[in-house]
Amino acid sequence: MRTHLLRAAGIATAASALALLTLAEAGQAAAPAPARAGRPVLAFVANHAGTVTVINTATNIATKPVKVAFGLSSVAITPDGRTAYVGNPWASQRAASSYVFPVNTATDKPGKPIDVRTVPTGIAITPNGKTAYVFSDGTGIVTAFSTATNTVVKVMDIKRSSVAIAITPNGKTVYLVNKVAGTVTSISTATNKPGKAIKVGAGPAAIAITPNGKTVYAASTAAGTVTPISTATNKPGKAIKVGAGPAAIAITPNGKTVYAASTAAGTVTPISTATNKPGKAIKVGPAGPAWAIDPIAVTPDGKTVYVANTFAGTVTPISTATNTPLKTIRIGTRVTAGWPDQIAVTPNGTTAYVLNPFNGTVVPIRTATNTALKPIKDLDLPMAIAITP
């Protein structure tokens, strides 16, 4: 199981606030673009075996897998919904680079691979859709490429490997989480120059940005804290204690509350953005090892938080009005559930999709009733999911 959050990236459209997103396993950004007229909303799932599975979210029917290349691990979709970019760390094992493949969402046809000069662990796209940023958790290389031409415009060495990414809603700044260094690095999208590393708690693993773009929140697994960072000054504020092992983070669309999921404690802690004070931890499942991630997502209307309990094979909805857990949704036993790894929510908020790498399924959840629907099966080690606007 991966030990980083993408939410970047792929993350999906959940509060697709996400400048991925996606991802994610990732950060809050501008509102998604209007749905394409006459086009279905599609979920793109990157499979490690080398294919992309496309799911029609209206019917929950998957199309024939799109063959790309072995080793897919991340996916992000442009704000206009026209192109899905799939990261492939293994496409060029014998060379010094790896690739990102563009996939036309209208035809499901992959285009010419983009040599991004690094191992593409995650991808994030600016809110205007013009530039994609690719990072690696094995190197300090970050690559920017133009989505208009699918050519690299800048390769940056930030000297630290990255595990998560977020882009501000105005598209001016990229923030990267450096887990080993215990820092967050900013990059100006105007100059593609990295700023000075920002020190946060030990072992940061996830990041999110408030919808107004004023504050970045970085969750630090080893420190058990969440650190707010002012985007105006790039100065960290006082670390907020949230308990053991926060490894995933999400922010409500109104920007009032941050939710930090701690696998090691089996809890989710709400944080008021007005005061940066933590609320009472919400118990959502059994505790797991500190290296694991319980993915988290917020519905577009901000009423419900969904957190997947990796080691229980369940998903717990949380009411944001009361910060109380609702009835647990079982998507299988620990073995048959396949350890849920990511959650993505459709732009209209009707369905949440839970990704299960180890049993090759995606489980839809109807958000109106919080019931699990029939699993979408026969995916080959699904690693990331993103949904078109």
C-alpha positions in Angstrom: 0.0 0.0 0.0 1.2 3.5 -0.8 2.3 5.5 2.2 1.6 8.9 0.6 -1.5 10.9 -0.1 -2.3 12.1 -3.5 -4.7 13.4 -3.1 -3.1 15.4 -5.3 -3.5 14.8 -7.4 -6.0 12.7 -8.4 -8.1 13.3 -6.0 -10.3 13.4 -7.2 -13.0 15.9 -7.7 -14.2 15.4 -4.2 -14.4 18.8 -3.0 -12.8 19.2 -6.2 -11.9 22.1 -4.8 -8.8 20.3 -5.4 -6.4 21.8 -7.8 -5.8 18.4 -8.9 -6.7 16.2 -7.2 -7.3 15.1 -6.7 -6.4 14.2 -5.9 -6.7 13.7 -2.4 -5.0 12.3 -1.5 -4.4 16.8 -1.5 -5.3 20.5 -1.4 -8.2 22.8 -1.8 -8.5 25.0 -4.9 -10.9 26.8 -7.1 -14.4 25.5 -7.8 -14.6 23.0 -10.7 -15.4 24.1 -14.2 -19.0 23.7 -15.3 -20.0 20.3 -16.5 -19.5 19.7 -20.2 -22.8 20.0 -22.0 -24.1 16.6 -23.0 -21.1 14.8 -21.6 -21.4 12.2 -18.8 -19.3 12.6 -15.7 -16.6 10.1 -15.8 -14.2 8.6 -13.2 -10.8 7.7 -14.5 -9.0 5.0 -12.5 -5.2 4.4 -13.1 -4.3 0.7 -12.7 -0.8 -0.4 -11.8 -1.0 -3.2 -14.4 -1.0 -0.5 -17.2 -4.5 0.3 -18.0 -7.0 3.1 -17.3 -10.6 2.1 -16.4 -13.2 4.7 -17.3 -16.5 4.6 -15.2 -19.7 6.3 -16.2 -20.8 7.8 -12.9 -24.5 7.9 -14.0 -24.6 4.1 -14.5 -21.5 2.8 -12.6 -20.6 0.8 -15.7 -16.9 0.6 -16.6 -15.8 0.7 -20.2 -13.1 -1.5 -21.7 -9.8 -0.7 -20.1 -7.6 1.8 -22.0 -4.1 0.3 -22.5 -1.4 2.8 -21.6 1.8 1.3 -20.0 2.7 -0.8 -17.0 3.0 0.8 -13.6 0.5 3.6 -13.5 0.2 5.3 -10.1 -1.5 8.7 -10.4 -4.1 10.6 -12.3 -5.3 14.2 -12.6 -7.9 15.8 -14.9 -7.8 19.3 -16.4 -10.5 21.7 -15.1 -12.2 21.6 -18.5 -12.4 17.8 -18.3 -10.9 17.2 -21.7 -7.7 15.5 -20.7 -6.7 13.0 -18.0 -3.0 12.8 -17.2 -1.7 9.5 -15.9 1.7 9.2 -14.2 3.8 6.2 -15.0 7.0 5.6 -12.9 7.8 2.3 -14.6 7.4 3.2 -18.2 11.1 3.7 -18.7 13.0 1.6 -16.2 16.1 1.5 -18.4 16.3 5.2 -18.9 16.8 8.2 -16.6 13.2 9.4 -16.9 9.7 8.3 -16.6 6.5 9.5 -18.2 3.1 11.1 -18.0 0.5 10.0 -20.6 -2.3 12.3 -21.7 -5.6 10.6 -22.3 -8.3 12.3 -24.3 -11.5 11.9 -22.2 -13.8 12.1 -25.3 -12.1 9.3 -27.1 -10.3 7.4 -24.3 -7.2 7.5 -26.5 -3.7 8.0 -24.9 -1.5 10.5 -26.6 2.3 10.8 -26.9 4.0 10.3 -23.5 5.6 13.3 -21.9 9.1 12.8 -20.6 8.9 14.5 -17.2 12.5 13.8 -16.1 11.5 12.3 -12.8 9.4 9.5 -11.3 5.8 10.8 -11.4 4.3 9.9 -8.0 1.7 12.6 -8.2 0.3 15.3 -10.6 -1.5 18.6 -9.9 -2.9 21.0 -12.4 -3.3 24.8 -12.0 -6.9 26.0 -11.7 -6.7 27.7 -15.2 -5.7 24.3 -16.6 -2.5 25.7 -18.3 0.2 24.0 -16.3 0.6 20.6 -14.7 3.2 19.9 -11.9 4.6 16.5 -11.4 6.4 15.5 -8.2 8.3 12.4 -7.0 8.6 10.8 -3.6 11.9 9.3 -4.6 13.7 12.4 -5.8 13.7 16.1 -5.3 12.7 16.8 -8.9 9.5 18.7 -9.7 8.6 19.1 -13.4 6.2 21.7 -14.8 4.7 21.0 -18.3 2.3 22.9 -20.5 -1.1 21.2 -21.1 -1.5 23.1 -24.3 1.6 21.5 -25.9 2.3 18.7 -23.5 5.9 19.8 -23.4 8.1 20.4 -20.3 8.6 24.0 -19.5 10.7 23.7 -16.3 12.5 21.1 -14.3 13.2 22.1 -10.7 15.3 20.4 -8.0 13.9 21.2 -4.6 16.5 18.9 -2.9 13.8 17.0 -1.1 11.5 14.2 -2.2 7.8 15.1 -2.0 4.7 13.1 -0.9 1.8 15.5 -1.4 1.0 18.7 -3.4 -1.6 21.5 -3.4 -2.1 24.6 -5.5 -3.6 27.8 -4.3 -7.0 28.7 -5.7 -5.6 31.7 -7.6 -3.0 29.4 -9.1 0.0 31.5 -8.1 1.7 29.1 -5.7 2.4 25.4 -5.5 3.0 23.8 -2.1 4.9 20.5 -1.8 5.2 18.3 1.3 8.7 17.0 2.1 8.1 14.1 4.6 11.8 13.2 5.4 12.9 16.9 5.8 9.8 17.9 7.8 9.2 20.8 5.6 6.8 22.4 3.0 8.3 24.0 -0.1 6.5 26.7 -2.1 7.0 27.3 -5.8 5.9 30.4 -7.7 4.0 29.4 -10.8 4.9 32.7 -12.5 8.7 32.0 -12.2 8.8 28.3 -11.3 11.3 29.1 -8.6 11.1 27.3 -5.3 11.0 29.4 -2.1 12.7 28.7 1.2 11.6 25.5 2.9 9.0 26.0 5.6 9.6 24.0 8.7 6.6 22.1 10.0 6.1 19.1 12.3 8.1 15.8 11.8 6.9 13.5 9.1 4.4 15.7 7.2 2.2 13.6 4.9 -0.7 15.6 3.7 -1.6 19.2 2.8 -4.7 21.3 2.0 -5.4 24.9 1.3 -8.5 26.9 2.4 -10.8 28.0 -0.4 -9.9 31.7 0.2 -6.3 30.7 -0.4 -5.0 32.4 2.8 -3.9 29.3 4.8 -2.1 26.1 4.0 -2.6 23.2 6.5 0.1 20.5 6.7 -0.6 17.3 8.6 2.5 15.7 10.3 2.2 12.0 11.0 5.2 11.6 13.3 4.5 14.8 15.3 0.8 14.3 15.6 0.2 17.9 14.6 -1.3 20.0 11.9 0.6 23.2 11.1 -1.1 26.3 9.5 1.0 28.3 7.1 0.1 31.8 5.9 0.3 32.0 2.1 0.9 35.8 2.4 4.2 35.3 4.3 4.9 31.6 4.0 5.4 31.6 7.8 4.2 28.7 9.9 1.8 29.3 12.8 1.6 27.3 16.0 1.3 23.6 15.5 -2.1 22.2 16.4 -2.1 18.9 18.3 -4.5 16.3 16.9 -3.3 13.0 18.3 -1.3 10.1 16.8 -0.5 9.8 13.1 -2.6 12.4 11.1 -1.9 11.3 7.5 -4.9 12.7 5.5 -6.6 16.1 5.6 -9.6 17.8 4.0 -11.2 21.2 4.3 -14.9 22.0 4.0 -16.0 24.1 1.0 -16.9 27.1 3.2 -13.4 27.0 4.7 -14.5 26.9 8.3 -13.3 23.5 9.3 -10.2 21.3 8.7 -10.6 17.6 9.2 -7.4 15.5 10.0 -7.7 11.7 9.8 -5.4 9.8 12.1 -5.0 6.1 11.1 -2.9 5.3 14.2 -5.7 6.6 16.5 -8.7 5.6 14.4 -10.0 9.1 14.7 -10.8 12.3 12.8 -10.1 15.6 14.4 -12.0 18.8 13.4 -10.1 22.1 13.5 -11.7 25.5 13.4 -9.9 27.7 10.9 -11.1 30.8 12.7 -9.2 29.9 15.9 -6.9 27.0 14.8 -8.2 25.1 17.8 -8.9 21.4 17.6 -12.3 20.0 18.5 -13.0 16.6 20.1 -11.6 13.7 18.2 -14.2 11.7 16.4 -13.8 7.9 16.6 -14.3 6.3 13.2 -12.6 2.9 13.3 -9.9 0.7 14.8 -6.4 2.1 15.1 -3.9 1.0 12.4 -0.2 1.4 11.9 1.3 4.9 11.7 2.5 4.3 8.1 -1.0 3.7 6.8 -3.5 6.3 5.5 -7.2 6.5 6.1 -8.3 8.6 3.1 -10.8 11.4 3.6 -13.1 13.5 1.4 -15.8 16.1 1.9 -19.0 16.4 -0.2 -19.3 19.5 -2.3 -22.2 20.8 -0.2 -19.9 20.5 2.9 -22.4 18.5 4.9 -20.6 15.2 5.1 -17.1 14.0 5.5 -16.2 10.4 4.4 -13.3 8.6 5.9 -12.2 5.1 4.9 -11.1 2.8 7.7 -8.2 1.1 5.9 -7.9 -1.8 8.3 -11.6 -2.4 8.9 -12.9 -2.4 5.3 -15.4 0.3 6.2 -16.3 3.9 5.4 -17.6 6.2 8.1 -19.6 9.3 7.2 -19.4 12.3 9.6 -22.0 15.0 9.9 -20.2 18.4 9.7 -23.1 20.1 11.4 -22.5 18.1 14.6 -19.1 16.4 14.1 -20.6 13.1 15.0 -20.1 9.8 13.1 -23.1 8.4 11.2 -23.7 4.7 10.7 -20.6 2.9 9.4 -20.8 1.6 5.8 -19.3 -1.8 5.4 -17.8 -2.5 2.0 -16.4 -5.9 2.9 -14.3 -7.6 5.5 -10.7 -6.6 6.1 -9.7 -9.2 3.5 -12.5 -8.8 0.9 -12.6 -5.0 1.2 -9.0 -4.8 -0.1 -8.0 -2.0 2.3 -9.7 1.1 0.9 -7.1 3.5 -0.3 -8.8 6.6 -1.9 -12.1 8.3 -1.9 -13.5 10.6 -4.7 -16.9 12.3 -4.7 -18.7 13.3 -7.9 -19.2 17.1 -8.5 -22.9 16.9 -7.8 -22.2 15.1 -4.6 -24.5 12.1 -5.2 -21.8 9.4 -5.2 -18.6 8.7 -3.4 -16.2 6.2 -4.9 -13.9 4.1 -2.7 -10.8 2.6 -4.3 -9.6 -0.8 -3.2 -6.2 -1.7 -4.7 -5.8 -5.2 -3.3 -9.0 -6.7 -4.5 -9.3 -4.7 -7.7 -12.6 -3.0 -7.1 -14.2 0.5 -6.8 -17.2 0.7 -4.5 -19.8 3.4 -5.2 -21.6 4.8 -2.1 -24.9 6.6 -2.5 -24.5 9.7 -0.4 -28.2 10.4 0.1 -28.6 7.1 2.0 -25.0 6.2 2.8 -25.3 2.8 1.3 -22.7 0.9 -0.6 -23.7 -0.1 -4.2 -22.6 -3.0 -6.2 -18.7 -3.0 -6.5 -17.2 -2.3 -9.9 -14.9 -5.3 -10.3 -12.0 -6.7 -12.3 -9.7 -3.7 -12.1 -6.1 -4.7 -12.0 -4.5 -3.1 -8.9 -6.2 0.3 -9.1 -3.9 3.0 -7.7 -5.6 6.4 -8.2 -8.9 7.9 -9.2 -10.0 11.3 -10.6 -13.4 12.5 -11.8 -14.2 14.9 -14.6 -15.9 18.2 -13.7 
